[in-house]
Amino acid sequence: MSIADTMINDATIDEARPALLRALEAVIFAAAAPVTLGDIAAHVGERGDLATLLRELAESYAPRGINLVERGGRWQFQTAPDLAHHLRPAREAVRKLSRAAVETLSVIAYHEPVTRPEIEEIRGVAVSGGTIDVLMEAGWVRPAGRRETPGRPLQYATTPGFLAHFNLSSRRDLPGLADLKAAGLLEREPPRELALPFSGENE
């Protein structure tokens, strides 16, 4: 391709950029659930660098009341975090989690997919079915298939709703051991079986 052809293509992309940004905005807004890059491409086609355009669109929404965010590889619009308190009276309140539920959610988040026996082994106590039910009702935990071991126990994992509620882009944003210690949430070294997978550098 000649330099002239390259310049023409670049100019064409620049001219199409505003229309493509509007198309991306419309697709995400109209979607019933968060959408992947592949979902978006299925609607707008493989035109330009969609990932870069999505980040550009997200930056344009950053100072507004509605933000465009990526959660676990899926894009969605959400209320700006600093404005969420204005909407709380109109939303169904999630009942306060028990300590057992908080600990169970933490184990699932750091070790997923994980089975109930594994959760019990890590926590050192039995986990009631009601505890997991509460987390599933909150939309933070989901069944994640069965482990191919004797008895084929059900596995559990977190959901995109968990990431959105705790304002995480992915599980890699979960705090590591150093962060937990700095926040005063760890008074001593945890037992070996509680070692956090994300305590080191991100993979």
N, C-alpha and C positions, 0 to 999 in steps of 0.2 A: 504494500500500500504506500502511495506517495505521501509526501508531507502535505500536499494540497488536499488529498483525500482525507487524511487524518484531521486536518483543520475543519473540513466540512462536517465530518462526523461529530467532532466535539461541539461545533456550533449547533448542530441538530439536537444533540443531547441537552445542551444548555437551554435551547428554546422549548424543549419538551419537559424540562425539569418542573416548572410550576404545575403543569397539568398532571404529571406523574405524582407529585407530592399530594395533590388534591385527591387523586385516585386512591393512594395509600390511606389517606385520612378517612375516606369514605368507606373503604373495605373494612378497616379496623372498627370504625364506629358502628357499622351495620351488623358486625358479627355477633352472634349470640353468645360466643365464648371466646377467650383469648385465642389468637391465631398464630400459626408458625410462619416462618419465611416462605415455606413451600405453599401454604394455604394462600398467602397473599399473591405469590407469583402465579398461582392458578387463575387468579382474577385479573391481574394487570399485565401478565406476561413477563418474560425475562427481558426487561428493558432497563439497561443501566445497572449500576451497583445498588440493588435494593437495600442491602444492609446499611450502606452509607447514607442513603436517602432516609431510611427510618431513623437513624441516629440524628440526622439533621432535623427531621420533623419533631423528634423528641426534644431536642434543644429549643425549638421554637415554642414548645408548650411548657417548658420548664418554669417560667415565671407566672404562668396562668393558673386559674382555679382548677383546671383539669389537666392532668399530666399524661403523657404517653410513656408507658414503661414496658420493659421486657422482664418477664418472670419465667424462669426455667425454659428459655427459648421460645416463649410465646409472648406476643404483643397485645396490649390492651390499654384502654383509657381508664383512668381512675381519678378520684378526687385528690387534690393536692394534700399531702399528709398534714400540713399545718392548718387545714380547713376542716378536717374530719370531725372535729368536735361540734361543728355546726349541724351535722347530720345525725349525730348520735340519738337525739330524742325521737327521730323518725325511724330508726332502725331497731330491729329486734335485738334486745340485749342478750349476749351470751352469758350464761350463768358462770359465776366464779368457779374456776377450776380448783379441785382439791389438790393437795400436795402429791397424791398418788398419780393424778392425771397429768400434772406438770412433769413429774419425773418420767412417766411413761412416754409422754410426747417428746421429751428430750432424748430418751433412748432411741425412739423411732427415728427422730430427725438425724441423729449422728450415726446410726448404724443401719439404716434402711437398705434393702428390705430386710425385715427382722421378724421372727416368729414370736408368738406369745411365750413359749418356753424360754427362748433366748432373752426376752425382756425380763422374765422372772429371774433368770440366772444373773443377769447384770444388776438388777435392783436388789436381789437377795430376798424378795418376798413374792407371794403369789399376786397375780394381777387379775382382778375381777373382770368379768365380761362387761359389766356396766361402765368401767373406767374407759375401756376402748370404745364403747358405744357413745359415750359423751364426746370423745374426740372426733368420732365419725359424724355425729350430729352437728358439731361445730364446723364441719367441712374441712378439717385440718389433716385427717388421716383417712386412708382408703385401703381396701384389700389390694394386695399386689401379687396375686397368684399363689400357687402352692409350691412349697419346697419339695424338690424331688428326692426325698429321704423317706425312710419308713414312717408310715402314718400320714405322709404328705401334709404337714402342718401348713396352715394359712399364714402368709406373710403380710406385713403391713408396711406402708410407706406414707410419706407426707404428700400433700396435694398442692396445686398452684395456689389454692386459697390460703394455705399455711404461709407460703412465701409472701403473698400479698398482704396478709394481716400483719406480719412481722417486718414488712417493708424490705424483703430480701429479693435480690435478682435471681439468686440460685442458692443451693445449699452450701456452695463454696463461701458464701458470705456469713455463714454461722461463725460465731466467735470461737477462737481457739483457746487453748489452755492459758496462754499468756494474757489474753484479753479478759478471761474470766477471773484470773488471779488479780489483775489490775483493778477490776471492778469490785473486788472483795467477795466474790461469789464462791471462791474455793479457799477453804481454810487450811487445807492440807493436800498433799498429793493424792489423787484418786487411785483406787486399786487398778492393777494392770488391765483388768477386763473393761474398765471404764475409759480407757485411753481414747481420745477423740480423734477420729480420722482426719480432721481438718486442722489439727493443732500445729502442723508444720506449714511449709510453703504450699501454695495452691498448685495442684497438678495441671 
